[in-house]
Amino acid sequence: MTCIKENVGFEHALISQYHPRANGASERAVQPAVNTIKKQIVGNVADWDQKVPSAQLFLNSKYNARTKSTPFSLMFG
């Protein structure tokens, strides 16, 4: 893990498990994905995993005012 951290340039921090407030920034980043999947399952919770690809496509195609672009276009140009 140390080698990967040095090559990619990220910081690895340990937080408390099952305690969302311990890492609020990550929780806020995941929340749009959770909300998108919740809207798609509408009572059929057993099939939530089948909704992930369409939720990912939606979120990757959604315009972001802060970056003035979509995540897809930032990644692939």
A tleap script that builds the chain and sets N, CA, C and O, in Angstrom:
source leaprc.protein.ff14SB
mol = sequence {
  NMET THR CYS ILE LYS GLU ASN VAL GLY PHE
  GLU HIE ALA LEU ILE SER GLN TYR HIE PRO
  ARG ALA ASN GLY ALA SER GLU ARG ALA VAL
  GLN PRO ALA VAL ASN THR ILE LYS LYS GLN
  ILE VAL GLY ASN VAL ALA ASP TRP ASP GLN
  LYS VAL PRO SER ALA GLN LEU PHE LEU ASN
  SER LYS TYR ASN ALA ARG THR LYS SER THR
  PRO PHE SER LEU MET PHE CGLY
}
set mol.1.N position { 0.824 -1.186 0.000 }
set mol.1.CA position { 0.000 0.000 0.000 }
set mol.1.C position { 0.872 1.255 0.000 }
set mol.1.O position { 0.536 2.242 -0.654 }
set mol.2.N position { 1.970 1.223 0.717 }
set mol.2.CA position { 2.849 2.387 0.777 }
set mol.2.C position { 3.391 2.739 -0.595 }
set mol.2.O position { 3.468 3.916 -0.949 }
set mol.3.N position { 3.767 1.735 -1.370 }
set mol.3.CA position { 4.294 1.966 -2.712 }
set mol.3.C position { 3.237 2.624 -3.603 }
set mol.3.O position { 3.536 3.554 -4.353 }
set mol.4.N position { 2.019 2.138 -3.513 }
set mol.4.CA position { 0.928 2.711 -4.311 }
set mol.4.C position { 0.666 4.150 -3.882 }
set mol.4.O position { 0.486 5.027 -4.727 }
set mol.5.N position { 0.644 4.394 -2.574 }
set mol.5.CA position { 0.412 5.753 -2.077 }
set mol.5.C position { 1.456 6.716 -2.607 }
set mol.5.O position { 1.130 7.835 -3.002 }
set mol.6.N position { 2.702 6.289 -2.616 }
set mol.6.CA position { 3.775 7.165 -3.088 }
set mol.6.C position { 3.681 7.411 -4.590 }
set mol.6.O position { 3.905 8.532 -5.047 }
set mol.7.N position { 3.354 6.380 -5.359 }
set mol.7.CA position { 3.269 6.519 -6.816 }
set mol.7.C position { 2.063 7.334 -7.260 }
set mol.7.O position { 2.163 8.151 -8.175 }
set mol.8.N position { 0.928 7.114 -6.616 }
set mol.8.CA position { -0.300 7.804 -7.010 }
set mol.8.C position { -0.408 9.161 -6.334 }
set mol.8.O position { -0.954 10.102 -6.911 }
set mol.9.N position { 0.101 9.267 -5.130 }
set mol.9.CA position { 0.097 10.540 -4.423 }
set mol.9.C position { -1.176 10.819 -3.653 }
set mol.9.O position { -1.754 11.898 -3.781 }
set mol.10.N position { -1.625 9.854 -2.849 }
set mol.10.CA position { -2.788 10.099 -2.010 }
set mol.10.C position { -2.438 9.803 -0.561 }
set mol.10.O position { -1.442 9.143 -0.264 }
set mol.11.N position { -3.275 10.306 0.329 }
set mol.11.CA position { -3.059 10.099 1.755 }
set mol.11.C position { -4.077 9.090 2.263 }
set mol.11.O position { -5.272 9.229 2.004 }
set mol.12.N position { -3.616 8.083 2.977 }
set mol.12.CA position { -4.485 7.048 3.524 }
set mol.12.C position { -4.710 7.348 4.995 }
set mol.12.O position { -3.758 7.397 5.774 }
set mol.13.N position { -5.968 7.549 5.380 }
set mol.13.CA position { -6.286 7.856 6.771 }
set mol.13.C position { -7.276 6.830 7.301 }
set mol.13.O position { -8.236 6.481 6.615 }
set mol.14.N position { -7.053 6.349 8.507 }
set mol.14.CA position { -7.958 5.398 9.138 }
set mol.14.C position { -9.028 6.162 9.906 }
set mol.14.O position { -8.747 7.169 10.555 }
set mol.15.N position { -10.267 5.663 9.820 }
set mol.15.CA position { -11.380 6.283 10.542 }
set mol.15.C position { -12.139 5.202 11.292 }
set mol.15.O position { -11.901 4.012 11.085 }
set mol.16.N position { -13.042 5.610 12.155 }
set mol.16.CA position { -13.865 4.664 12.895 }
set mol.16.C position { -14.838 3.965 11.958 }
set mol.16.O position { -15.439 4.603 11.094 }
set mol.17.N position { -14.994 2.661 12.124 }
set mol.17.CA position { -15.939 1.913 11.306 }
set mol.17.C position { -17.365 2.208 11.746 }
set mol.17.O position { -17.632 2.465 12.920 }
set mol.18.N position { -18.270 2.166 10.781 }
set mol.18.CA position { -19.705 2.317 11.036 }
set mol.18.C position { -20.032 3.609 11.780 }
set mol.18.O position { -20.967 3.650 12.580 }
set mol.19.N position { -19.269 4.653 11.517 }
set mol.19.CA position { -19.494 5.941 12.162 }
set mol.19.C position { -19.401 7.014 11.083 }
set mol.19.O position { -18.333 7.591 10.879 }
set mol.20.N position { -20.518 7.294 10.381 }
set mol.20.CA position { -20.491 8.197 9.224 }
set mol.20.C position { -19.915 9.573 9.507 }
set mol.20.O position { -19.281 10.164 8.633 }
set mol.21.N position { -20.120 10.094 10.707 }
set mol.21.CA position { -19.628 11.436 11.007 }
set mol.21.C position { -18.106 11.495 11.091 }
set mol.21.O position { -17.530 12.582 11.077 }
set mol.22.N position { -17.450 10.341 11.179 }
set mol.22.CA position { -15.991 10.330 11.267 }
set mol.22.C position { -15.346 10.809 9.974 }
set mol.22.O position { -14.230 11.328 9.991 }
set mol.23.N position { -16.039 10.638 8.859 }
set mol.23.CA position { -15.485 11.065 7.574 }
set mol.23.C position { -16.599 11.687 6.740 }
set mol.23.O position { -17.052 11.102 5.757 }
set mol.24.N position { -17.027 12.851 7.133 }
set mol.24.CA position { -18.153 13.521 6.495 }
set mol.24.C position { -17.949 13.825 5.027 }
set mol.24.O position { -18.903 13.758 4.252 }
set mol.25.N position { -16.732 14.159 4.622 }
set mol.25.CA position { -16.478 14.485 3.215 }
set mol.25.C position { -16.736 13.281 2.322 }
set mol.25.O position { -17.339 13.416 1.258 }
set mol.26.N position { -16.290 12.119 2.739 }
set mol.26.CA position { -16.534 10.906 1.950 }
set mol.26.C position { -18.012 10.553 1.935 }
set mol.26.O position { -18.548 10.151 0.903 }
set mol.27.N position { -18.664 10.701 3.068 }
set mol.27.CA position { -20.093 10.404 3.135 }
set mol.27.C position { -20.882 11.322 2.206 }
set mol.27.O position { -21.819 10.874 1.546 }
set mol.28.N position { -20.515 12.601 2.148 }
set mol.28.CA position { -21.198 13.536 1.250 }
set mol.28.C position { -20.935 13.194 -0.207 }
set mol.28.O position { -21.801 13.399 -1.058 }
set mol.29.N position { -19.755 12.676 -0.501 }
set mol.29.CA position { -19.423 12.309 -1.880 }
set mol.29.C position { -20.208 11.089 -2.337 }
set mol.29.O position { -20.535 10.978 -3.519 }
set mol.30.N position { -20.514 10.180 -1.433 }
set mol.30.CA position { -21.236 8.954 -1.767 }
set mol.30.C position { -22.750 9.192 -1.809 }
set mol.30.O position { -23.471 8.451 -2.476 }
set mol.31.N position { -23.227 10.199 -1.118 }
set mol.31.CA position { -24.667 10.434 -0.978 }
set mol.31.C position { -25.418 10.564 -2.304 }
set mol.31.O position { -26.511 10.008 -2.411 }
set mol.32.N position { -24.905 11.260 -3.319 }
set mol.32.CA position { -25.644 11.315 -4.591 }
set mol.32.C position { -25.849 9.939 -5.222 }
set mol.32.O position { -26.900 9.679 -5.808 }
set mol.33.N position { -24.869 9.068 -5.110 }
set mol.33.CA position { -25.013 7.715 -5.657 }
set mol.33.C position { -26.084 6.945 -4.898 }
set mol.33.O position { -26.911 6.266 -5.506 }
set mol.34.N position { -26.073 7.044 -3.587 }
set mol.34.CA position { -27.070 6.360 -2.767 }
set mol.34.C position { -28.468 6.876 -3.099 }
set mol.34.O position { -29.394 6.082 -3.267 }
set mol.35.N position { -28.632 8.185 -3.196 }
set mol.35.CA position { -29.944 8.757 -3.507 }
set mol.35.C position { -30.432 8.345 -4.887 }
set mol.35.O position { -31.619 8.071 -5.064 }
set mol.36.N position { -29.533 8.296 -5.871 }
set mol.36.CA position { -29.905 7.901 -7.226 }
set mol.36.C position { -30.379 6.454 -7.252 }
set mol.36.O position { -31.383 6.144 -7.894 }
set mol.37.N position { -29.675 5.575 -6.567 }
set mol.37.CA position { -30.073 4.162 -6.528 }
set mol.37.C position { -31.388 3.999 -5.779 }
set mol.37.O position { -32.233 3.205 -6.192 }
set mol.38.N position { -31.578 4.734 -4.686 }
set mol.38.CA position { -32.834 4.657 -3.934 }
set mol.38.C position { -34.026 5.043 -4.799 }
set mol.38.O position { -35.087 4.425 -4.705 }
set mol.39.N position { -33.860 6.060 -5.639 }
set mol.39.CA position { -34.950 6.485 -6.520 }
set mol.39.C position { -35.272 5.432 -7.567 }
set mol.39.O position { -36.414 5.339 -8.017 }
set mol.40.N position { -34.284 4.638 -7.962 }
set mol.40.CA position { -34.491 3.633 -8.998 }
set mol.40.C position { -35.105 2.340 -8.474 }
set mol.40.O position { -35.839 1.678 -9.208 }
set mol.41.N position { -34.830 1.962 -7.236 }
set mol.41.CA position { -35.297 0.662 -6.759 }
set mol.41.C position { -36.770 0.653 -6.388 }
set mol.41.O position { -37.418 -0.384 -6.525 }
set mol.42.N position { -37.313 1.744 -5.933 }
set mol.42.CA position { -38.731 1.914 -5.603 }
set mol.42.C position { -39.352 0.631 -5.039 }
set mol.42.O position { -40.205 0.021 -5.683 }
set mol.43.N position { -38.931 0.229 -3.856 }
set mol.43.CA position { -39.532 -0.905 -3.175 }
set mol.43.C position { -38.922 -2.257 -3.504 }
set mol.43.O position { -39.140 -3.211 -2.758 }
set mol.44.N position { -38.173 -2.379 -4.581 }
set mol.44.CA position { -37.560 -3.653 -4.956 }
set mol.44.C position { -36.093 -3.648 -4.521 }
set mol.44.O position { -35.185 -3.618 -5.352 }
set mol.45.N position { -35.884 -3.678 -3.227 }
set mol.45.CA position { -34.556 -3.517 -2.645 }
set mol.45.C position { -33.613 -4.656 -3.036 }
set mol.45.O position { -32.399 -4.457 -3.086 }
set mol.46.N position { -34.145 -5.829 -3.311 }
set mol.46.CA position { -33.305 -6.990 -3.626 }
set mol.46.C position { -32.493 -6.783 -4.902 }
set mol.46.O position { -31.436 -7.393 -5.061 }
set mol.47.N position { -32.964 -5.941 -5.806 }
set mol.47.CA position { -32.282 -5.730 -7.085 }
set mol.47.C position { -31.463 -4.443 -7.130 }
set mol.47.O position { -31.182 -3.933 -8.214 }
set mol.48.N position { -31.079 -3.913 -5.978 }
set mol.48.CA position { -30.362 -2.634 -5.965 }
set mol.48.C position { -29.061 -2.705 -6.746 }
set mol.48.O position { -28.667 -1.726 -7.380 }
set mol.49.N position { -28.384 -3.856 -6.709 }
set mol.49.CA position { -27.088 -3.966 -7.378 }
set mol.49.C position { -27.201 -3.886 -8.897 }
set mol.49.O position { -26.233 -3.532 -9.570 }
set mol.50.N position { -28.362 -4.207 -9.437 }
set mol.50.CA position { -28.568 -4.109 -10.880 }
set mol.50.C position { -28.767 -2.663 -11.326 }
set mol.50.O position { -28.685 -2.363 -12.518 }
set mol.51.N position { -29.023 -1.784 -10.393 }
set mol.51.CA position { -29.241 -0.367 -10.703 }
set mol.51.C position { -27.954 0.451 -10.664 }
set mol.51.O position { -27.947 1.605 -11.092 }
set mol.52.N position { -26.873 -0.124 -10.162 }
set mol.52.CA position { -25.613 0.607 -10.015 }
set mol.52.C position { -25.070 1.111 -11.353 }
set mol.52.O position { -24.671 2.273 -11.428 }
set mol.53.N position { -25.032 0.289 -12.427 }
set mol.53.CA position { -24.491 0.802 -13.692 }
set mol.53.C position { -25.244 2.018 -14.238 }
set mol.53.O position { -24.620 2.961 -14.723 }
set mol.54.N position { -26.579 2.004 -14.165 }
set mol.54.CA position { -27.323 3.160 -14.678 }
set mol.54.C position { -27.139 4.376 -13.777 }
set mol.54.O position { -27.097 5.505 -14.266 }
set mol.55.N position { -27.029 4.160 -12.473 }
set mol.55.CA position { -26.763 5.273 -11.555 }
set mol.55.C position { -25.380 5.858 -11.822 }
set mol.55.O position { -25.197 7.075 -11.788 }
set mol.56.N position { -24.413 4.993 -12.087 }
set mol.56.CA position { -23.056 5.456 -12.392 }
set mol.56.C position { -23.035 6.264 -13.684 }
set mol.56.O position { -22.388 7.308 -13.752 }
set mol.57.N position { -23.738 5.786 -14.706 }
set mol.57.CA position { -23.813 6.522 -15.970 }
set mol.57.C position { -24.439 7.896 -15.752 }
set mol.57.O position { -23.940 8.896 -16.267 }
set mol.58.N position { -25.523 7.946 -14.995 }
set mol.58.CA position { -26.187 9.216 -14.706 }
set mol.58.C position { -25.239 10.185 -14.004 }
set mol.58.O position { -25.120 11.343 -14.404 }
set mol.59.N position { -24.567 9.712 -12.960 }
set mol.59.CA position { -23.687 10.592 -12.186 }
set mol.59.C position { -22.455 11.013 -12.978 }
set mol.59.O position { -21.980 12.139 -12.823 }
set mol.60.N position { -21.929 10.130 -13.822 }
set mol.60.CA position { -20.763 10.477 -14.639 }
set mol.60.C position { -21.111 11.431 -15.770 }
set mol.60.O position { -20.227 12.083 -16.326 }
set mol.61.N position { -22.394 11.518 -16.117 }
set mol.61.CA position { -22.839 12.398 -17.199 }
set mol.61.C position { -23.414 13.713 -16.684 }
set mol.61.O position { -23.741 14.598 -17.475 }
set mol.62.N position { -23.538 13.845 -15.379 }
set mol.62.CA position { -24.164 15.021 -14.779 }
set mol.62.C position { -23.179 16.194 -14.715 }
set mol.62.O position { -22.054 16.043 -14.240 }
set mol.63.N position { -23.611 17.348 -15.193 }
set mol.63.CA position { -22.792 18.560 -15.197 }
set mol.63.C position { -22.521 19.012 -13.768 }
set mol.63.O position { -23.420 19.010 -12.928 }
set mol.64.N position { -21.280 19.398 -13.497 }
set mol.64.CA position { -20.877 19.881 -12.190 }
set mol.64.C position { -20.503 21.354 -12.318 }
set mol.64.O position { -19.595 21.701 -13.073 }
set mol.65.N position { -21.192 22.212 -11.592 }
set mol.65.CA position { -20.950 23.655 -11.688 }
set mol.65.C position { -19.555 24.034 -11.189 }
set mol.65.O position { -18.947 24.969 -11.710 }
set mol.66.N position { -19.051 23.327 -10.197 }
set mol.66.CA position { -17.735 23.653 -9.645 }
set mol.66.C position { -16.623 23.402 -10.667 }
set mol.66.O position { -15.716 24.220 -10.817 }
set mol.67.N position { -16.699 22.271 -11.366 }
set mol.67.CA position { -15.664 21.945 -12.356 }
set mol.67.C position { -16.023 22.436 -13.749 }
set mol.67.O position { -15.193 22.402 -14.658 }
set mol.68.N position { -17.266 22.894 -13.919 }
set mol.68.CA position { -17.780 23.355 -15.214 }
set mol.68.C position { -17.642 22.267 -16.283 }
set mol.68.O position { -17.326 22.540 -17.440 }
set mol.69.N position { -17.888 21.042 -15.861 }
set mol.69.CA position { -17.768 19.908 -16.766 }
set mol.69.C position { -18.474 18.702 -16.155 }
set mol.69.O position { -19.037 18.787 -15.063 }
set mol.70.N position { -18.439 17.587 -16.865 }
set mol.70.CA position { -18.953 16.331 -16.324 }
set mol.70.C position { -17.769 15.472 -15.894 }
set mol.70.O position { -16.671 15.631 -16.428 }
set mol.71.N position { -17.970 14.567 -14.941 }
set mol.71.CA position { -16.873 13.680 -14.554 }
set mol.71.C position { -16.331 12.878 -15.742 }
set mol.71.O position { -15.124 12.661 -15.849 }
set mol.72.N position { -17.221 12.443 -16.629 }
set mol.72.CA position { -16.788 11.671 -17.793 }
set mol.72.C position { -15.844 12.480 -18.678 }
set mol.72.O position { -14.797 11.983 -19.093 }
set mol.73.N position { -16.218 13.730 -18.966 }
set mol.73.CA position { -15.370 14.542 -19.843 }
set mol.73.C position { -14.048 14.920 -19.168 }
set mol.73.O position { -13.036 15.085 -19.850 }
set mol.74.N position { -14.044 15.057 -17.853 }
set mol.74.CA position { -12.789 15.322 -17.151 }
set mol.74.C position { -11.849 14.121 -17.226 }
set mol.74.O position { -10.631 14.272 -17.317 }
set mol.75.N position { -12.431 12.941 -17.186 }
set mol.75.CA position { -11.612 11.731 -17.216 }
set mol.75.C position { -11.138 11.381 -18.624 }
set mol.75.O position { -9.987 10.990 -18.818 }
set mol.76.N position { -12.029 11.521 -19.606 }
set mol.76.CA position { -11.720 11.041 -20.953 }
set mol.76.C position { -11.588 12.140 -22.003 }
set mol.76.O position { -11.255 11.862 -23.155 }
set mol.77.N position { -11.845 13.372 -21.614 }
set mol.77.CA position { -11.654 14.487 -22.529 }
set mol.77.C position { -12.776 14.839 -23.415 }
set mol.77.O position { -12.667 15.775 -24.208 }
savepdb mol mol.pdb
quit
